[in-house]
Amino acid sequence: MENAIRPLFVGRPSWLFADTAGGGNDSANLYSFIETVKANNIEPYRYLVALFKEVPLTQTVDAYEALLPLNINLGGL
């Protein structure tokens, strides 16, 4: 557990420069998203590359749900 939260505390001084509450909120959303990807045993960079390739081609709700970290199959991408 301690190792999971260590990056948050190491980066904390940088958060002073989020500039606005909206920027802080966006940063929190991104950190949460990346931690969700890691919790699903997926390497974040590989997931984001696959996601950015597939999202423009996605048209249905089912196709979007297939891109969620708990559903995605990176072997085929």
C-alpha positions in Angstrom: 0.0 0.0 0.0 2.8 2.4 0.9 4.4 1.9 -2.5 1.2 2.7 -4.3 0.8 6.1 -2.7 4.5 7.1 -2.8 4.3 8.8 -6.3 1.5 11.0 -5.0 3.6 12.4 -2.2 6.7 12.7 -4.3 4.8 14.8 -6.9 3.0 16.9 -4.3 5.3 20.0 -4.4 4.6 20.2 -8.2 0.9 20.5 -7.5 1.4 24.0 -6.2 1.8 25.0 -9.8 -1.6 23.6 -11.0 -2.5 27.3 -11.4 -6.3 26.9 -11.0 -8.8 24.7 -9.2 -9.8 23.4 -12.7 -6.1 22.4 -13.4 -5.9 20.7 -10.0 -9.1 18.8 -10.7 -7.9 17.8 -14.2 -4.6 16.5 -12.6 -6.5 14.5 -10.0 -8.7 13.0 -12.8 -5.6 12.0 -14.7 -3.8 10.5 -11.7 -6.9 8.6 -10.8 -7.3 7.3 -14.4 -3.7 6.1 -14.6 -3.9 4.4 -11.2 -7.0 2.6 -12.4 -5.1 1.4 -15.4 -2.3 0.2 -13.2 -4.7 -1.6 -10.9 -5.9 -3.6 -13.9 -2.3 -4.7 -14.5 -1.9 -2.7 -17.7 1.2 -0.6 -18.5 -0.2 3.0 -18.8 1.8 4.1 -21.8 0.7 1.1 -23.8 -2.9 1.5 -22.8 -2.9 5.2 -23.7 -1.4 4.5 -27.2 -4.1 1.9 -27.8 -6.8 4.2 -26.5 -5.7 7.2 -28.7 -5.7 4.9 -31.7 -9.1 3.4 -31.1 -11.2 6.3 -29.7 -11.5 8.1 -33.1 -12.9 4.9 -34.7 -15.3 4.2 -31.9 -19.0 4.8 -32.6 -21.2 2.7 -30.1 -21.5 2.6 -26.4 -20.5 -1.0 -26.4 -17.3 -0.1 -28.3 -16.4 2.6 -25.7 -17.1 0.1 -22.9 -14.7 -2.3 -24.6 -11.9 0.3 -24.2 -12.3 0.6 -20.4 -9.2 -0.7 -18.5 -11.1 -3.7 -17.1 -12.4 -4.7 -20.6 -9.6 -3.9 -23.1 -7.7 -6.6 -24.8 -4.3 -5.1 -25.7 -3.2 -8.3 -27.4 -5.3 -7.4 -30.5 -4.3 -3.8 -30.6 
